[in-house]
Amino acid sequence: MRAKPFLKWAGGKTQLIEQIKKQLPNNIETNKFTYIEPFVGSGAVLFWILEEYPNLEKAIINDINQDLTNSYLAVKHNVQDLIQVLKEWETEYHSISENLEKKKEYYYEKRDLFNSRKSDRVTQSALFILLNRTCFNGLYRVNSKNKFNVPIGSYKTPQICNEKNLIAVSKVLQKVEILNGDFSETLKYASDNTFFYFDPPYKPLSETSSFNSYAKNEFNDKEQIRLKEFCEELDSKGYQWILSNSDVKGKDPKNNFFDDLYAPFNILRVNARRSINANPNKRGKLTELLITN
């Protein structure tokens, strides 16, 4: 079984794999290389790279969200313990699927336990996955106190434990180093032939479409500019990279934020679908950016 993301994630890149593939540097096809993903999220591109390129020498993933990276560590090192907990909770959740009040009570109890952050890594990671599979649209959002605050979703009997995929993910993660920190810290892991893929929190298309609170500190325009400066540093050192982001110009033709910011580089607009919106009528096609050096 091919490993695939074990989490739902806003802006997941599964649908853009083919577009990203067309922009990959040629020298990773036959040469040994290092893959670095400083904002791993659900890891759609990571898992595709791990399966597609046997000549991959090493992979490094990073995220500022410690709850997320701890879940990767638990899947890598303690997958059977994690599966045992998730199976038990899946059975419990499905047993009350017809009773909305009991489901709500169960969900919010688990959310409070998660936010207390007092559990061991396996339990905390199981809580992370449970909430991800049962919350509204699989959204991950925290407030300024780092409290997960997404309400319960409307799924009746969601799959909480995909045992086969978790085992497949655990297997491929054995060759991956998992970091928790600022994206700039990943530079020290680069070697001669290194390819970076960046999927940062997207710049919101409107004030009401912000889903970038993946950590207690917001990824704002100042951070977007700092990331661009990091990409310039990588370019000066000869490393190749691809970066994804929202196409704010598609929403507002006068908004040249990314066009100006990445003017020295290659900016490609690709079609995507936005599936997370409280209003189903506002979900649909839009363009996103793929920027490369």
Secondary structure, 3 states (H helix, E strand, C coil): CCCCCCCCCCCCCHHHHHHHHHHCCHHHCCCCEEEEECCCCCCHHHHHHHHHCCCEEEEEEEECCHHHHHHHHHHHHCHHHHHHHHHHHHHHHHHCCCCHHHHHHHHHHHHHHHHHCCCCHHHHHHHHHHHHHHEHHHCCCECCCCCECCCECCCCCCCCCCHHHHHHHHHHHCCEEEEECCHHHHHHHCCCCEEEEECCCCCCCCCCCCCCCCCCCCCCHHHHHHHHHHHHHHHHCCCEEEEEEECHHHHCCCCCHHHHHCCCCEEEEEEEEECCCCCHHHCEEEEEEEEEC
